[in-house]
Amino acid sequence: MKLLDVKLGQLPTWLAMRDFTPGGIGGALRRGYERYYNKYINVRKGGLGGISMVLAGYVVISYMWSYSHLKHDRRRKYH
């Protein structure tokens, strides 16, 4: 059953049925990647949608990684 089909009261039992072993998490990541690849990259008439989402994700993640450094730089005066 997909997460979107789960009612709020059924959420704990749905989570209990998930496989949280390293193999299960790796399998979930692999299925997610294959789903993304087949939906946005491996298409007959491709566009910039899939690649632009990967690029936007990279920009967001790199900003989050450097936020602690950027946070301290914005209060400095350069005069």
PyMOL Python script that loads the backbone (N, CA, C, O; Angstrom):
from pymol import cmd

cmd.read_pdbstr("""\
ATOM      1  N   MET A   1       0.848  -1.181   0.000  1.00  0.00           N
ATOM      2  CA  MET A   1       0.000   0.000   0.000  1.00  0.00           C
ATOM      3  C   MET A   1       0.892   1.242   0.000  1.00  0.00           C
ATOM      4  O   MET A   1       1.861   1.311   0.756  1.00  0.00           O
ATOM      5  N   LYS A   2       0.573   2.204  -0.830  1.00  0.00           N
ATOM      6  CA  LYS A   2       1.356   3.427  -0.904  1.00  0.00           C
ATOM      7  C   LYS A   2       1.076   4.312   0.307  1.00  0.00           C
ATOM      8  O   LYS A   2       0.022   4.208   0.935  1.00  0.00           O
ATOM      9  N   LEU A   3       2.012   5.164   0.620  1.00  0.00           N
ATOM     10  CA  LEU A   3       1.865   6.070   1.769  1.00  0.00           C
ATOM     11  C   LEU A   3       0.686   7.014   1.577  1.00  0.00           C
ATOM     12  O   LEU A   3       0.012   7.360   2.547  1.00  0.00           O
ATOM     13  N   LEU A   4       0.427   7.435   0.346  1.00  0.00           N
ATOM     14  CA  LEU A   4      -0.684   8.353   0.102  1.00  0.00           C
ATOM     15  C   LEU A   4      -2.045   7.689   0.319  1.00  0.00           C
ATOM     16  O   LEU A   4      -3.039   8.380   0.540  1.00  0.00           O
ATOM     17  N   ASP A   5      -2.098   6.348   0.258  1.00  0.00           N
ATOM     18  CA  ASP A   5      -3.353   5.625   0.457  1.00  0.00           C
ATOM     19  C   ASP A   5      -3.602   5.272   1.915  1.00  0.00           C
ATOM     20  O   ASP A   5      -4.671   4.756   2.240  1.00  0.00           O
ATOM     21  N   VAL A   6      -2.650   5.533   2.800  1.00  0.00           N
ATOM     22  CA  VAL A   6      -2.757   5.168   4.209  1.00  0.00           C
ATOM     23  C   VAL A   6      -3.527   6.240   4.960  1.00  0.00           C
ATOM     24  O   VAL A   6      -3.238   7.430   4.836  1.00  0.00           O
ATOM     25  N   LYS A   7      -4.503   5.812   5.734  1.00  0.00           N
ATOM     26  CA  LYS A   7      -5.237   6.742   6.608  1.00  0.00           C
ATOM     27  C   LYS A   7      -4.387   7.045   7.843  1.00  0.00           C
ATOM     28  O   LYS A   7      -3.452   6.306   8.150  1.00  0.00           O
ATOM     29  N   LEU A   8      -4.704   8.108   8.535  1.00  0.00           N
ATOM     30  CA  LEU A   8      -3.908   8.539   9.677  1.00  0.00           C
ATOM     31  C   LEU A   8      -3.919   7.497  10.790  1.00  0.00           C
ATOM     32  O   LEU A   8      -2.900   7.296  11.451  1.00  0.00           O
ATOM     33  N   GLY A   9      -5.035   6.843  11.006  1.00  0.00           N
ATOM     34  CA  GLY A   9      -5.119   5.810  12.042  1.00  0.00           C
ATOM     35  C   GLY A   9      -4.342   4.556  11.683  1.00  0.00           C
ATOM     36  O   GLY A   9      -3.935   3.809  12.573  1.00  0.00           O
ATOM     37  N   GLN A  10      -4.129   4.311  10.401  1.00  0.00           N
ATOM     38  CA  GLN A  10      -3.400   3.126   9.958  1.00  0.00           C
ATOM     39  C   GLN A  10      -1.896   3.362   9.860  1.00  0.00           C
ATOM     40  O   GLN A  10      -1.153   2.428   9.559  1.00  0.00           O
ATOM     41  N   LEU A  11      -1.437   4.569  10.103  1.00  0.00           N
ATOM     42  CA  LEU A  11      -0.030   4.907   9.927  1.00  0.00           C
ATOM     43  C   LEU A  11       0.910   4.089  10.809  1.00  0.00           C
ATOM     44  O   LEU A  11       1.933   3.627  10.305  1.00  0.00           O
ATOM     45  N   PRO A  12       0.624   3.881  12.105  1.00  0.00           N
ATOM     46  CA  PRO A  12       1.557   3.071  12.905  1.00  0.00           C
ATOM     47  C   PRO A  12       1.685   1.631  12.403  1.00  0.00           C
ATOM     48  O   PRO A  12       2.787   1.084  12.391  1.00  0.00           O
ATOM     49  N   THR A  13       0.584   1.014  11.990  1.00  0.00           N
ATOM     50  CA  THR A  13       0.680  -0.353  11.485  1.00  0.00           C
ATOM     51  C   THR A  13       1.391  -0.387  10.136  1.00  0.00           C
ATOM     52  O   THR A  13       2.108  -1.344   9.842  1.00  0.00           O
ATOM     53  N   TRP A  14       1.204   0.639   9.314  1.00  0.00           N
ATOM     54  CA  TRP A  14       1.897   0.696   8.035  1.00  0.00           C
ATOM     55  C   TRP A  14       3.403   0.839   8.248  1.00  0.00           C
ATOM     56  O   TRP A  14       4.193   0.195   7.558  1.00  0.00           O
ATOM     57  N   LEU A  15       3.804   1.690   9.213  1.00  0.00           N
ATOM     58  CA  LEU A  15       5.222   1.855   9.522  1.00  0.00           C
ATOM     59  C   LEU A  15       5.823   0.578  10.106  1.00  0.00           C
ATOM     60  O   LEU A  15       6.992   0.276   9.869  1.00  0.00           O
ATOM     61  N   ALA A  16       5.023  -0.174  10.869  1.00  0.00           N
ATOM     62  CA  ALA A  16       5.519  -1.420  11.461  1.00  0.00           C
ATOM     63  C   ALA A  16       5.781  -2.474  10.390  1.00  0.00           C
ATOM     64  O   ALA A  16       6.603  -3.366  10.600  1.00  0.00           O
ATOM     65  N   MET A  17       5.107  -2.392   9.259  1.00  0.00           N
ATOM     66  CA  MET A  17       5.305  -3.364   8.188  1.00  0.00           C
ATOM     67  C   MET A  17       6.509  -3.026   7.310  1.00  0.00           C
ATOM     68  O   MET A  17       6.917  -3.861   6.503  1.00  0.00           O
ATOM     69  N   ARG A  18       7.088  -1.842   7.436  1.00  0.00           N
ATOM     70  CA  ARG A  18       8.224  -1.449   6.607  1.00  0.00           C
ATOM     71  C   ARG A  18       9.479  -2.180   7.041  1.00  0.00           C
ATOM     72  O   ARG A  18       9.585  -2.603   8.192  1.00  0.00           O
ATOM     73  N   ASP A  19      10.424  -2.333   6.137  1.00  0.00           N
ATOM     74  CA  ASP A  19      11.689  -3.008   6.389  1.00  0.00           C
ATOM     75  C   ASP A  19      12.760  -1.948   6.630  1.00  0.00           C
ATOM     76  O   ASP A  19      13.186  -1.273   5.693  1.00  0.00           O
ATOM     77  N   PHE A  20      13.195  -1.799   7.875  1.00  0.00           N
ATOM     78  CA  PHE A  20      14.169  -0.766   8.221  1.00  0.00           C
ATOM     79  C   PHE A  20      15.584  -1.317   8.349  1.00  0.00           C
ATOM     80  O   PHE A  20      16.435  -0.685   8.974  1.00  0.00           O
ATOM     81  N   THR A  21      15.846  -2.479   7.771  1.00  0.00           N
ATOM     82  CA  THR A  21      17.210  -3.003   7.753  1.00  0.00           C
ATOM     83  C   THR A  21      17.994  -2.252   6.682  1.00  0.00           C
ATOM     84  O   THR A  21      17.389  -1.615   5.820  1.00  0.00           O
ATOM     85  N   PRO A  22      19.321  -2.310   6.716  1.00  0.00           N
ATOM     86  CA  PRO A  22      20.095  -1.622   5.666  1.00  0.00           C
ATOM     87  C   PRO A  22      19.734  -2.096   4.256  1.00  0.00           C
ATOM     88  O   PRO A  22      19.712  -1.302   3.316  1.00  0.00           O
ATOM     89  N   GLY A  23      19.451  -3.392   4.117  1.00  0.00           N
ATOM     90  CA  GLY A  23      19.046  -3.900   2.808  1.00  0.00           C
ATOM     91  C   GLY A  23      17.696  -3.352   2.372  1.00  0.00           C
ATOM     92  O   GLY A  23      17.491  -3.052   1.196  1.00  0.00           O
ATOM     93  N   GLY A  24      16.774  -3.221   3.326  1.00  0.00           N
ATOM     94  CA  GLY A  24      15.460  -2.674   3.007  1.00  0.00           C
ATOM     95  C   GLY A  24      15.514  -1.205   2.646  1.00  0.00           C
ATOM     96  O   GLY A  24      14.817  -0.767   1.730  1.00  0.00           O
ATOM     97  N   ILE A  25      16.327  -0.438   3.348  1.00  0.00           N
ATOM     98  CA  ILE A  25      16.478   0.981   3.044  1.00  0.00           C
ATOM     99  C   ILE A  25      17.167   1.166   1.699  1.00  0.00           C
ATOM    100  O   ILE A  25      16.789   2.034   0.912  1.00  0.00           O
ATOM    101  N   GLY A  26      18.184   0.339   1.441  1.00  0.00           N
ATOM    102  CA  GLY A  26      18.864   0.402   0.143  1.00  0.00           C
ATOM    103  C   GLY A  26      17.924   0.045  -1.002  1.00  0.00           C
ATOM    104  O   GLY A  26      17.962   0.666  -2.064  1.00  0.00           O
ATOM    105  N   GLY A  27      17.079  -0.962  -0.778  1.00  0.00           N
ATOM    106  CA  GLY A  27      16.102  -1.331  -1.797  1.00  0.00           C
ATOM    107  C   GLY A  27      15.095  -0.224  -2.055  1.00  0.00           C
ATOM    108  O   GLY A  27      14.710   0.012  -3.200  1.00  0.00           O
ATOM    109  N   ALA A  28      14.668   0.456  -0.997  1.00  0.00           N
ATOM    110  CA  ALA A  28      13.727   1.566  -1.165  1.00  0.00           C
ATOM    111  C   ALA A  28      14.362   2.713  -1.933  1.00  0.00           C
ATOM    112  O   ALA A  28      13.715   3.329  -2.780  1.00  0.00           O
ATOM    113  N   LEU A  29      15.631   3.005  -1.641  1.00  0.00           N
ATOM    114  CA  LEU A  29      16.328   4.056  -2.382  1.00  0.00           C
ATOM    115  C   LEU A  29      16.506   3.665  -3.848  1.00  0.00           C
ATOM    116  O   LEU A  29      16.369   4.504  -4.739  1.00  0.00           O
ATOM    117  N   ARG A  30      16.808   2.398  -4.095  1.00  0.00           N
ATOM    118  CA  ARG A  30      16.977   1.936  -5.471  1.00  0.00           C
ATOM    119  C   ARG A  30      15.663   2.017  -6.239  1.00  0.00           C
ATOM    120  O   ARG A  30      15.642   2.442  -7.394  1.00  0.00           O
ATOM    121  N   ARG A  31      14.562   1.608  -5.598  1.00  0.00           N
ATOM    122  CA  ARG A  31      13.256   1.698  -6.264  1.00  0.00           C
ATOM    123  C   ARG A  31      12.874   3.150  -6.530  1.00  0.00           C
ATOM    124  O   ARG A  31      12.298   3.455  -7.575  1.00  0.00           O
ATOM    125  N   GLY A  32      13.184   4.040  -5.606  1.00  0.00           N
ATOM    126  CA  GLY A  32      12.895   5.450  -5.814  1.00  0.00           C
ATOM    127  C   GLY A  32      13.706   6.030  -6.958  1.00  0.00           C
ATOM    128  O   GLY A  32      13.191   6.815  -7.754  1.00  0.00           O
ATOM    129  N   TYR A  33      14.981   5.642  -7.041  1.00  0.00           N
ATOM    130  CA  TYR A  33      15.822   6.123  -8.137  1.00  0.00           C
ATOM    131  C   TYR A  33      15.317   5.595  -9.470  1.00  0.00           C
ATOM    132  O   TYR A  33      15.236   6.342 -10.445  1.00  0.00           O
ATOM    133  N   GLU A  34      14.975   4.307  -9.518  1.00  0.00           N
ATOM    134  CA  GLU A  34      14.469   3.733 -10.769  1.00  0.00           C
ATOM    135  C   GLU A  34      13.157   4.394 -11.189  1.00  0.00           C
ATOM    136  O   GLU A  34      12.924   4.623 -12.376  1.00  0.00           O
ATOM    137  N   ARG A  35      12.316   4.692 -10.230  1.00  0.00           N
ATOM    138  CA  ARG A  35      11.043   5.353 -10.538  1.00  0.00           C
ATOM    139  C   ARG A  35      11.275   6.761 -11.091  1.00  0.00           C
ATOM    140  O   ARG A  35      10.644   7.165 -12.068  1.00  0.00           O
ATOM    141  N   TYR A  36      12.180   7.497 -10.459  1.00  0.00           N
ATOM    142  CA  TYR A  36      12.521   8.840 -10.937  1.00  0.00           C
ATOM    143  C   TYR A  36      13.134   8.766 -12.327  1.00  0.00           C
ATOM    144  O   TYR A  36      12.772   9.542 -13.211  1.00  0.00           O
ATOM    145  N   TYR A  37      14.065   7.831 -12.524  1.00  0.00           N
ATOM    146  CA  TYR A  37      14.759   7.707 -13.799  1.00  0.00           C
ATOM    147  C   TYR A  37      13.770   7.368 -14.918  1.00  0.00           C
ATOM    148  O   TYR A  37      13.831   7.952 -16.000  1.00  0.00           O
ATOM    149  N   ASN A  38      12.878   6.441 -14.663  1.00  0.00           N
ATOM    150  CA  ASN A  38      11.916   6.050 -15.697  1.00  0.00           C
ATOM    151  C   ASN A  38      10.882   7.133 -15.973  1.00  0.00           C
ATOM    152  O   ASN A  38      10.350   7.212 -17.081  1.00  0.00           O
ATOM    153  N   LYS A  39      10.593   7.965 -14.983  1.00  0.00           N
ATOM    154  CA  LYS A  39       9.574   8.994 -15.180  1.00  0.00           C
ATOM    155  C   LYS A  39      10.124  10.249 -15.857  1.00  0.00           C
ATOM    156  O   LYS A  39       9.439  10.859 -16.678  1.00  0.00           O
ATOM    157  N   TYR A  40      11.353  10.638 -15.519  1.00  0.00           N
ATOM    158  CA  TYR A  40      11.860  11.919 -16.000  1.00  0.00           C
ATOM    159  C   TYR A  40      13.040  11.814 -16.968  1.00  0.00           C
ATOM    160  O   TYR A  40      13.193  12.692 -17.817  1.00  0.00           O
ATOM    161  N   ILE A  41      13.859  10.806 -16.880  1.00  0.00           N
ATOM    162  CA  ILE A  41      15.068  10.733 -17.685  1.00  0.00           C
ATOM    163  C   ILE A  41      14.890   9.793 -18.874  1.00  0.00           C
ATOM    164  O   ILE A  41      15.211  10.162 -20.004  1.00  0.00           O
ATOM    165  N   ASN A  42      14.390   8.600 -18.641  1.00  0.00           N
ATOM    166  CA  ASN A  42      14.282   7.574 -19.665  1.00  0.00           C
ATOM    167  C   ASN A  42      12.927   7.682 -20.376  1.00  0.00           C
ATOM    168  O   ASN A  42      12.089   6.789 -20.254  1.00  0.00           O
ATOM    169  N   VAL A  43      12.720   8.755 -21.103  1.00  0.00           N
ATOM    170  CA  VAL A  43      11.456   8.986 -21.802  1.00  0.00           C
ATOM    171  C   VAL A  43      11.742   9.194 -23.288  1.00  0.00           C
ATOM    172  O   VAL A  43      12.870   9.491 -23.681  1.00  0.00           O
ATOM    173  N   ARG A  44      10.721   9.036 -24.090  1.00  0.00           N
ATOM    174  CA  ARG A  44      10.903   9.161 -25.536  1.00  0.00           C
ATOM    175  C   ARG A  44      11.172  10.618 -25.926  1.00  0.00           C
ATOM    176  O   ARG A  44      12.119  10.892 -26.665  1.00  0.00           O
ATOM    177  N   LYS A  45      10.369  11.536 -25.450  1.00  0.00           N
ATOM    178  CA  LYS A  45      10.571  12.959 -25.732  1.00  0.00           C
ATOM    179  C   LYS A  45      10.983  13.639 -24.433  1.00  0.00           C
ATOM    180  O   LYS A  45      10.142  14.143 -23.688  1.00  0.00           O
ATOM    181  N   GLY A  46      12.256  13.646 -24.178  1.00  0.00           N
ATOM    182  CA  GLY A  46      12.747  14.200 -22.924  1.00  0.00           C
ATOM    183  C   GLY A  46      12.808  15.714 -22.941  1.00  0.00           C
ATOM    184  O   GLY A  46      12.892  16.343 -23.996  1.00  0.00           O
ATOM    185  N   GLY A  47      12.764  16.272 -21.770  1.00  0.00           N
ATOM    186  CA  GLY A  47      12.891  17.711 -21.619  1.00  0.00           C
ATOM    187  C   GLY A  47      13.911  18.018 -20.547  1.00  0.00           C
ATOM    188  O   GLY A  47      14.711  17.165 -20.162  1.00  0.00           O
ATOM    189  N   LEU A  48      13.872  19.227 -20.079  1.00  0.00           N
ATOM    190  CA  LEU A  48      14.805  19.655 -19.047  1.00  0.00           C
ATOM    191  C   LEU A  48      14.272  19.437 -17.641  1.00  0.00           C
ATOM    192  O   LEU A  48      14.949  19.780 -16.673  1.00  0.00           O
ATOM    193  N   GLY A  49      13.077  18.875 -17.504  1.00  0.00           N
ATOM    194  CA  GLY A  49      12.449  18.738 -16.194  1.00  0.00           C
ATOM    195  C   GLY A  49      13.246  17.900 -15.219  1.00  0.00           C
ATOM    196  O   GLY A  49      13.507  18.346 -14.102  1.00  0.00           O
ATOM    197  N   GLY A  50      13.641  16.695 -15.611  1.00  0.00           N
ATOM    198  CA  GLY A  50      14.349  15.806 -14.698  1.00  0.00           C
ATOM    199  C   GLY A  50      15.716  16.313 -14.322  1.00  0.00           C
ATOM    200  O   GLY A  50      16.106  16.261 -13.155  1.00  0.00           O
ATOM    201  N   ILE A  51      16.449  16.805 -15.305  1.00  0.00           N
ATOM    202  CA  ILE A  51      17.804  17.298 -15.035  1.00  0.00           C
ATOM    203  C   ILE A  51      17.756  18.577 -14.212  1.00  0.00           C
ATOM    204  O   ILE A  51      18.613  18.792 -13.354  1.00  0.00           O
ATOM    205  N   SER A  52      16.769  19.424 -14.459  1.00  0.00           N
ATOM    206  CA  SER A  52      16.667  20.660 -13.677  1.00  0.00           C
ATOM    207  C   SER A  52      16.288  20.368 -12.227  1.00  0.00           C
ATOM    208  O   SER A  52      16.697  21.097 -11.324  1.00  0.00           O
ATOM    209  N   MET A  53      15.501  19.297 -11.992  1.00  0.00           N
ATOM    210  CA  MET A  53      15.180  18.940 -10.607  1.00  0.00           C
ATOM    211  C   MET A  53      16.422  18.440  -9.879  1.00  0.00           C
ATOM    212  O   MET A  53      16.613  18.754  -8.704  1.00  0.00           O
ATOM    213  N   VAL A  54      17.265  17.673 -10.551  1.00  0.00           N
ATOM    214  CA  VAL A  54      18.508  17.214  -9.932  1.00  0.00           C
ATOM    215  C   VAL A  54      19.412  18.410  -9.637  1.00  0.00           C
ATOM    216  O   VAL A  54      20.015  18.475  -8.565  1.00  0.00           O
ATOM    217  N   LEU A  55      19.512  19.340 -10.559  1.00  0.00           N
ATOM    218  CA  LEU A  55      20.329  20.529 -10.354  1.00  0.00           C
ATOM    219  C   LEU A  55      19.789  21.386  -9.203  1.00  0.00           C
ATOM    220  O   LEU A  55      20.565  21.887  -8.388  1.00  0.00           O
ATOM    221  N   ALA A  56      18.472  21.555  -9.134  1.00  0.00           N
ATOM    222  CA  ALA A  56      17.878  22.326  -8.034  1.00  0.00           C
ATOM    223  C   ALA A  56      18.123  21.630  -6.698  1.00  0.00           C
ATOM    224  O   ALA A  56      18.402  22.292  -5.698  1.00  0.00           O
ATOM    225  N   GLY A  57      18.022  20.312  -6.671  1.00  0.00           N
ATOM    226  CA  GLY A  57      18.314  19.569  -5.445  1.00  0.00           C
ATOM    227  C   GLY A  57      19.759  19.738  -5.013  1.00  0.00           C
ATOM    228  O   GLY A  57      20.044  19.873  -3.823  1.00  0.00           O
ATOM    229  N   TYR A  58      20.675  19.730  -5.981  1.00  0.00           N
ATOM    230  CA  TYR A  58      22.087  19.938  -5.668  1.00  0.00           C
ATOM    231  C   TYR A  58      22.321  21.332  -5.090  1.00  0.00           C
ATOM    232  O   TYR A  58      23.091  21.486  -4.142  1.00  0.00           O
ATOM    233  N   VAL A  59      21.669  22.340  -5.648  1.00  0.00           N
ATOM    234  CA  VAL A  59      21.832  23.710  -5.150  1.00  0.00           C
ATOM    235  C   VAL A  59      21.319  23.815  -3.714  1.00  0.00           C
ATOM    236  O   VAL A  59      21.965  24.437  -2.871  1.00  0.00           O
ATOM    237  N   VAL A  60      20.175  23.216  -3.432  1.00  0.00           N
ATOM    238  CA  VAL A  60      19.605  23.275  -2.080  1.00  0.00           C
ATOM    239  C   VAL A  60      20.508  22.547  -1.086  1.00  0.00           C
ATOM    240  O   VAL A  60      20.764  23.057   0.005  1.00  0.00           O
ATOM    241  N   ILE A  61      20.988  21.368  -1.449  1.00  0.00           N
ATOM    242  CA  ILE A  61      21.839  20.601  -0.535  1.00  0.00           C
ATOM    243  C   ILE A  61      23.164  21.313  -0.299  1.00  0.00           C
ATOM    244  O   ILE A  61      23.648  21.341   0.833  1.00  0.00           O
ATOM    245  N   SER A  62      23.765  21.893  -1.343  1.00  0.00           N
ATOM    246  CA  SER A  62      25.032  22.595  -1.143  1.00  0.00           C
ATOM    247  C   SER A  62      24.836  23.848  -0.297  1.00  0.00           C
ATOM    248  O   SER A  62      25.730  24.224   0.460  1.00  0.00           O
ATOM    249  N   TYR A  63      23.682  24.500  -0.414  1.00  0.00           N
ATOM    250  CA  TYR A  63      23.410  25.663   0.442  1.00  0.00           C
ATOM    251  C   TYR A  63      23.255  25.226   1.893  1.00  0.00           C
ATOM    252  O   TYR A  63      23.738  25.900   2.803  1.00  0.00           O
ATOM    253  N   MET A  64      22.577  24.091   2.112  1.00  0.00           N
ATOM    254  CA  MET A  64      22.413  23.606   3.486  1.00  0.00           C
ATOM    255  C   MET A  64      23.756  23.225   4.097  1.00  0.00           C
ATOM    256  O   MET A  64      23.983  23.461   5.284  1.00  0.00           O
ATOM    257  N   TRP A  65      24.666  22.629   3.288  1.00  0.00           N
ATOM    258  CA  TRP A  65      25.982  22.264   3.800  1.00  0.00           C
ATOM    259  C   TRP A  65      26.800  23.488   4.173  1.00  0.00           C
ATOM    260  O   TRP A  65      27.548  23.440   5.149  1.00  0.00           O
ATOM    261  N   SER A  66      26.685  24.578   3.433  1.00  0.00           N
ATOM    262  CA  SER A  66      27.505  25.754   3.699  1.00  0.00           C
ATOM    263  C   SER A  66      26.760  26.824   4.498  1.00  0.00           C
ATOM    264  O   SER A  66      27.274  27.933   4.641  1.00  0.00           O
ATOM    265  N   TYR A  67      25.580  26.533   5.017  1.00  0.00           N
ATOM    266  CA  TYR A  67      24.797  27.540   5.716  1.00  0.00           C
ATOM    267  C   TYR A  67      25.499  28.024   6.982  1.00  0.00           C
ATOM    268  O   TYR A  67      25.468  29.217   7.282  1.00  0.00           O
ATOM    269  N   SER A  68      26.125  27.126   7.722  1.00  0.00           N
ATOM    270  CA  SER A  68      26.764  27.564   8.970  1.00  0.00           C
ATOM    271  C   SER A  68      27.885  28.562   8.690  1.00  0.00           C
ATOM    272  O   SER A  68      28.104  29.486   9.473  1.00  0.00           O
ATOM    273  N   HIS A  69      28.588  28.383   7.589  1.00  0.00           N
ATOM    274  CA  HIS A  69      29.633  29.342   7.224  1.00  0.00           C
ATOM    275  C   HIS A  69      29.015  30.650   6.719  1.00  0.00           C
ATOM    276  O   HIS A  69      29.492  31.730   7.065  1.00  0.00           O
ATOM    277  N   LEU A  70      27.974  30.564   5.917  1.00  0.00           N
ATOM    278  CA  LEU A  70      27.331  31.761   5.376  1.00  0.00           C
ATOM    279  C   LEU A  70      26.630  32.565   6.463  1.00  0.00           C
ATOM    280  O   LEU A  70      26.534  33.789   6.372  1.00  0.00           O
ATOM    281  N   LYS A  71      26.142  31.877   7.491  1.00  0.00           N
ATOM    282  CA  LYS A  71      25.437  32.549   8.572  1.00  0.00           C
ATOM    283  C   LYS A  71      26.351  33.531   9.296  1.00  0.00           C
ATOM    284  O   LYS A  71      25.912  34.610   9.695  1.00  0.00           O
ATOM    285  N   HIS A  72      27.608  33.165   9.466  1.00  0.00           N
ATOM    286  CA  HIS A  72      28.540  34.041  10.163  1.00  0.00           C
ATOM    287  C   HIS A  72      29.039  35.171   9.277  1.00  0.00           C
ATOM    288  O   HIS A  72      29.416  36.223   9.793  1.00  0.00           O
ATOM    289  N   ASP A  73      29.056  34.994   7.977  1.00  0.00           N
ATOM    290  CA  ASP A  73      29.558  36.016   7.065  1.00  0.00           C
ATOM    291  C   ASP A  73      28.589  37.167   6.864  1.00  0.00           C
ATOM    292  O   ASP A  73      29.028  38.269   6.534  1.00  0.00           O
ATOM    293  N   ARG A  74      27.318  36.966   7.044  1.00  0.00           N
ATOM    294  CA  ARG A  74      26.369  38.025   6.698  1.00  0.00           C
ATOM    295  C   ARG A  74      26.341  39.161   7.703  1.00  0.00           C
ATOM    296  O   ARG A  74      25.811  40.225   7.385  1.00  0.00           O
ATOM    297  N   ARG A  75      26.885  38.989   8.904  1.00  0.00           N
ATOM    298  CA  ARG A  75      26.868  40.051   9.900  1.00  0.00           C
ATOM    299  C   ARG A  75      28.171  40.838   9.946  1.00  0.00           C
ATOM    300  O   ARG A  75      28.291  41.783  10.726  1.00  0.00           O
ATOM    301  N   ARG A  76      29.135  40.471   9.136  1.00  0.00           N
ATOM    302  CA  ARG A  76      30.407  41.172   9.135  1.00  0.00           C
ATOM    303  C   ARG A  76      30.313  42.440   8.299  1.00  0.00           C
ATOM    304  O   ARG A  76      29.579  42.496   7.312  1.00  0.00           O
ATOM    305  N   LYS A  77      31.059  43.446   8.702  1.00  0.00           N
ATOM    306  CA  LYS A  77      31.116  44.686   7.942  1.00  0.00           C
ATOM    307  C   LYS A  77      32.445  44.730   7.218  1.00  0.00           C
ATOM    308  O   LYS A  77      33.488  44.407   7.786  1.00  0.00           O
ATOM    309  N   TYR A  78      32.399  45.130   5.967  1.00  0.00           N
ATOM    310  CA  TYR A  78      33.605  45.142   5.154  1.00  0.00           C
ATOM    311  C   TYR A  78      34.081  46.566   4.900  1.00  0.00           C
ATOM    312  O   TYR A  78      34.441  46.900   3.771  1.00  0.00           O
ATOM    313  N   HIS A  79      34.090  47.404   5.918  1.00  0.00           N
ATOM    314  CA  HIS A  79      34.614  48.756   5.757  1.00  0.00           C
ATOM    315  C   HIS A  79      35.368  49.181   6.984  1.00  0.00           C
ATOM    316  O   HIS A  79      35.885  50.297   7.035  1.00  0.00           O
TER     317      HIS A  79
END
""", "prot")
cmd.dss("prot")
cmd.show_as("cartoon", "prot")
cmd.util.cbc("prot")
cmd.orient("prot")
